[in-house]
Amino acid sequence: MASLVVRNIDEDIVNALKARAGEHGISAEAEHRKILESTLLRPTKKSLVETLMAIPDVGNDSDFARINDDKADDVFA
């Protein structure tokens, strides 16, 4: 397993890392590993366009036409 040394880190960041590690009951080093792993190895999010393009092309437009129901108009009268 490789080692990583990070220099010139602002003291506020170091304190925040230590505080977060304390909240999770782990060492600052373990918290650092956890942050790196969750950030760098998480699945990439799809864009809205990619998500919309993944919707299967099924049915015809007429299958999704709104049906006017006169009874629905009575509810709001």
mmCIF file of the C-alpha atoms, coordinates in Angstrom:
data_MODEL
# 
_entry.id   MODEL 
# 
loop_
_atom_site.group_PDB 
_atom_site.id 
_atom_site.type_symbol 
_atom_site.label_atom_id 
_atom_site.label_alt_id 
_atom_site.label_comp_id 
_atom_site.label_asym_id 
_atom_site.label_entity_id 
_atom_site.label_seq_id 
_atom_site.pdbx_PDB_ins_code 
_atom_site.Cartn_x 
_atom_site.Cartn_y 
_atom_site.Cartn_z 
_atom_site.occupancy 
_atom_site.B_iso_or_equiv 
_atom_site.pdbx_formal_charge 
_atom_site.auth_seq_id 
_atom_site.auth_comp_id 
_atom_site.auth_asym_id 
_atom_site.auth_atom_id 
_atom_site.pdbx_PDB_model_num 
ATOM 1  C CA . MET A 1 1  ? 0.000   0.000  0.000   1.00 0.00 ? 1  MET A CA 1 
ATOM 2  C CA . ALA A 1 2  ? 1.303   3.459  -0.902  1.00 0.00 ? 2  ALA A CA 1 
ATOM 3  C CA . SER A 1 3  ? 1.871   6.388  1.449   1.00 0.00 ? 3  SER A CA 1 
ATOM 4  C CA . LEU A 1 4  ? 0.809   9.955  0.849   1.00 0.00 ? 4  LEU A CA 1 
ATOM 5  C CA . VAL A 1 5  ? 2.304   13.026 2.514   1.00 0.00 ? 5  VAL A CA 1 
ATOM 6  C CA . VAL A 1 6  ? 0.393   16.293 2.235   1.00 0.00 ? 6  VAL A CA 1 
ATOM 7  C CA . ARG A 1 7  ? 2.318   19.426 3.182   1.00 0.00 ? 7  ARG A CA 1 
ATOM 8  C CA . ASN A 1 8  ? 1.337   23.030 3.852   1.00 0.00 ? 8  ASN A CA 1 
ATOM 9  C CA . ILE A 1 9  ? -2.186  22.316 5.062   1.00 0.00 ? 9  ILE A CA 1 
ATOM 10 C CA . ASP A 1 10 ? -3.943  25.212 6.748   1.00 0.00 ? 10 ASP A CA 1 
ATOM 11 C CA . GLU A 1 11 ? -4.323  24.697 10.502  1.00 0.00 ? 11 GLU A CA 1 
ATOM 12 C CA . ASP A 1 12 ? -8.104  25.162 10.277  1.00 0.00 ? 12 ASP A CA 1 
ATOM 13 C CA . ILE A 1 13 ? -8.317  22.225 7.860   1.00 0.00 ? 13 ILE A CA 1 
ATOM 14 C CA . VAL A 1 14 ? -6.212  20.048 10.146  1.00 0.00 ? 14 VAL A CA 1 
ATOM 15 C CA . ASN A 1 15 ? -8.417  20.950 13.117  1.00 0.00 ? 15 ASN A CA 1 
ATOM 16 C CA . ALA A 1 16 ? -11.580 20.239 11.124  1.00 0.00 ? 16 ALA A CA 1 
ATOM 17 C CA . LEU A 1 17 ? -10.153 16.862 10.055  1.00 0.00 ? 17 LEU A CA 1 
ATOM 18 C CA . LYS A 1 18 ? -9.308  15.967 13.646  1.00 0.00 ? 18 LYS A CA 1 
ATOM 19 C CA . ALA A 1 19 ? -12.751 17.058 14.852  1.00 0.00 ? 19 ALA A CA 1 
ATOM 20 C CA . ARG A 1 20 ? -14.478 15.026 12.148  1.00 0.00 ? 20 ARG A CA 1 
ATOM 21 C CA . ALA A 1 21 ? -12.306 12.013 12.976  1.00 0.00 ? 21 ALA A CA 1 
ATOM 22 C CA . GLY A 1 22 ? -13.224 12.384 16.641  1.00 0.00 ? 22 GLY A CA 1 
ATOM 23 C CA . GLU A 1 23 ? -16.937 12.433 15.752  1.00 0.00 ? 23 GLU A CA 1 
ATOM 24 C CA . HIS A 1 24 ? -16.460 9.144  13.902  1.00 0.00 ? 24 HIS A CA 1 
ATOM 25 C CA . GLY A 1 25 ? -14.248 7.651  16.598  1.00 0.00 ? 25 GLY A CA 1 
ATOM 26 C CA . ILE A 1 26 ? -11.299 7.102  14.276  1.00 0.00 ? 26 ILE A CA 1 
ATOM 27 C CA . SER A 1 27 ? -7.845  8.610  13.822  1.00 0.00 ? 27 SER A CA 1 
ATOM 28 C CA . ALA A 1 28 ? -7.281  11.683 11.662  1.00 0.00 ? 28 ALA A CA 1 
ATOM 29 C CA . GLU A 1 29 ? -5.281  9.500  9.288   1.00 0.00 ? 29 GLU A CA 1 
ATOM 30 C CA . ALA A 1 30 ? -8.156  7.025  8.946   1.00 0.00 ? 30 ALA A CA 1 
ATOM 31 C CA . GLU A 1 31 ? -10.588 9.910  8.412   1.00 0.00 ? 31 GLU A CA 1 
ATOM 32 C CA . HIS A 1 32 ? -8.283  11.315 5.726   1.00 0.00 ? 32 HIS A CA 1 
ATOM 33 C CA . ARG A 1 33 ? -8.265  7.933  3.952   1.00 0.00 ? 33 ARG A CA 1 
ATOM 34 C CA . LYS A 1 34 ? -12.049 7.743  4.216   1.00 0.00 ? 34 LYS A CA 1 
ATOM 35 C CA . ILE A 1 35 ? -12.496 11.218 2.703   1.00 0.00 ? 35 ILE A CA 1 
ATOM 36 C CA . LEU A 1 36 ? -10.102 10.476 -0.157  1.00 0.00 ? 36 LEU A CA 1 
ATOM 37 C CA . GLU A 1 37 ? -11.788 7.157  -0.909  1.00 0.00 ? 37 GLU A CA 1 
ATOM 38 C CA . SER A 1 38 ? -15.338 8.509  -0.823  1.00 0.00 ? 38 SER A CA 1 
ATOM 39 C CA . THR A 1 39 ? -14.412 11.487 -2.984  1.00 0.00 ? 39 THR A CA 1 
ATOM 40 C CA . LEU A 1 40 ? -12.178 9.841  -5.557  1.00 0.00 ? 40 LEU A CA 1 
ATOM 41 C CA . LEU A 1 41 ? -13.716 6.388  -5.903  1.00 0.00 ? 41 LEU A CA 1 
ATOM 42 C CA . ARG A 1 42 ? -17.432 7.194  -5.734  1.00 0.00 ? 42 ARG A CA 1 
ATOM 43 C CA . PRO A 1 43 ? -19.454 6.568  -8.862  1.00 0.00 ? 43 PRO A CA 1 
ATOM 44 C CA . THR A 1 44 ? -19.660 9.594  -11.108 1.00 0.00 ? 44 THR A CA 1 
ATOM 45 C CA . LYS A 1 45 ? -23.008 11.316 -11.198 1.00 0.00 ? 45 LYS A CA 1 
ATOM 46 C CA . LYS A 1 46 ? -24.895 11.382 -14.462 1.00 0.00 ? 46 LYS A CA 1 
ATOM 47 C CA . SER A 1 47 ? -25.914 14.714 -15.895 1.00 0.00 ? 47 SER A CA 1 
ATOM 48 C CA . LEU A 1 48 ? -29.600 15.501 -16.349 1.00 0.00 ? 48 LEU A CA 1 
ATOM 49 C CA . VAL A 1 49 ? -29.220 14.982 -20.090 1.00 0.00 ? 49 VAL A CA 1 
ATOM 50 C CA . GLU A 1 50 ? -27.651 11.537 -19.573 1.00 0.00 ? 50 GLU A CA 1 
ATOM 51 C CA . THR A 1 51 ? -30.420 10.584 -17.149 1.00 0.00 ? 51 THR A CA 1 
ATOM 52 C CA . LEU A 1 52 ? -33.154 11.713 -19.528 1.00 0.00 ? 52 LEU A CA 1 
ATOM 53 C CA . MET A 1 53 ? -31.515 9.940  -22.464 1.00 0.00 ? 53 MET A CA 1 
ATOM 54 C CA . ALA A 1 54 ? -31.488 6.713  -20.434 1.00 0.00 ? 54 ALA A CA 1 
ATOM 55 C CA . ILE A 1 55 ? -35.296 6.676  -20.196 1.00 0.00 ? 55 ILE A CA 1 
ATOM 56 C CA . PRO A 1 56 ? -36.515 3.943  -22.541 1.00 0.00 ? 56 PRO A CA 1 
ATOM 57 C CA . ASP A 1 57 ? -38.486 4.998  -25.618 1.00 0.00 ? 57 ASP A CA 1 
ATOM 58 C CA . VAL A 1 58 ? -41.775 3.201  -25.023 1.00 0.00 ? 58 VAL A CA 1 
ATOM 59 C CA . GLY A 1 59 ? -45.331 3.912  -26.062 1.00 0.00 ? 59 GLY A CA 1 
ATOM 60 C CA . ASN A 1 60 ? -46.786 6.593  -28.267 1.00 0.00 ? 60 ASN A CA 1 
ATOM 61 C CA . ASP A 1 61 ? -47.497 10.176 -27.340 1.00 0.00 ? 61 ASP A CA 1 
ATOM 62 C CA . SER A 1 62 ? -51.213 9.361  -27.447 1.00 0.00 ? 62 SER A CA 1 
ATOM 63 C CA . ASP A 1 63 ? -50.636 6.801  -24.669 1.00 0.00 ? 63 ASP A CA 1 
ATOM 64 C CA . PHE A 1 64 ? -49.813 9.693  -22.365 1.00 0.00 ? 64 PHE A CA 1 
ATOM 65 C CA . ALA A 1 65 ? -52.566 12.110 -23.405 1.00 0.00 ? 65 ALA A CA 1 
ATOM 66 C CA . ARG A 1 66 ? -54.529 13.696 -20.574 1.00 0.00 ? 66 ARG A CA 1 
ATOM 67 C CA . ILE A 1 67 ? -58.100 12.587 -20.257 1.00 0.00 ? 67 ILE A CA 1 
ATOM 68 C CA . ASN A 1 68 ? -60.566 15.342 -19.484 1.00 0.00 ? 68 ASN A CA 1 
ATOM 69 C CA . ASP A 1 69 ? -62.800 14.084 -16.747 1.00 0.00 ? 69 ASP A CA 1 
ATOM 70 C CA . ASP A 1 70 ? -65.770 16.360 -16.116 1.00 0.00 ? 70 ASP A CA 1 
ATOM 71 C CA . LYS A 1 71 ? -66.034 15.031 -12.566 1.00 0.00 ? 71 LYS A CA 1 
ATOM 72 C CA . ALA A 1 72 ? -62.587 16.442 -11.752 1.00 0.00 ? 72 ALA A CA 1 
ATOM 73 C CA . ASP A 1 73 ? -63.850 19.938 -12.611 1.00 0.00 ? 73 ASP A CA 1 
ATOM 74 C CA . ASP A 1 74 ? -66.595 19.609 -9.977  1.00 0.00 ? 74 ASP A CA 1 
ATOM 75 C CA . VAL A 1 75 ? -64.022 19.123 -7.229  1.00 0.00 ? 75 VAL A CA 1 
ATOM 76 C CA . PHE A 1 76 ? -62.574 22.603 -7.679  1.00 0.00 ? 76 PHE A CA 1 
ATOM 77 C CA . ALA A 1 77 ? -65.866 24.422 -8.347  1.00 0.00 ? 77 ALA A CA 1 
# 
